Structure formats: C-alpha cells, structure tokens
C-alpha cells in the first residue's frame, strides 16, 4: 500500500520481488496509473499457507480516501526468507524455457 500511495515504482518492484527491468518498470507504472496515489488504508488481510510452507494466498481488503473499496487476492511466495506479493503478471520466461499455454485444451 505504501508503494501505491506514494506512487513508487521502485517500491512495487521491491515488494514484487522482480528485477528492475524495462518490462517490470512498465508494469509498475501501469499499476500506479490504475491505483496509485489514492491514500489506500488496509482494512483486513488474511494470509493462508494453502499452497505449502513457502507459497500462500493473501486476501486484502482496503479503502481509498474517498471510501472506494478494493478487494483482491494475491499469491505470496517466500524466497531466501523474504516474502513477496506476486503482482507482476508480464514477467518474461527465463531464457530457454517456454511459457505455459493459456489456450483451452482441445477435446
């Protein structure tokens, strides 16, 4: 919330646990354009380790200065002891690896 409220791309990149690269900077700027600078206040957070000891779900409820609610569920992961929100969706695949298909399977 601090990164969104202060319109900090660096803060979003840090909490997202991604490298500061052209793609991540572009995605952070889009997040800030959509939700940044609104004075978000967290009303409730529920974290469940429903996917193992280093991966879980965080359900977030927040409200902006105008009283507009935001509810979202994020995946959280722990890497090298640090927890990160999985908020970046456009991360390129590692070199030599293919991205998973999003096409519906044929029957």
Secondary structure by P-SEA (a helix, b strand, c coil): ccccccccaaaaaaaacccccaaaaaaaaaaaaacccccccccbbbbbccccccbbbbbbbbcccccbbbbbbbbbbbcccbbbbcccccccccccccccccccccc
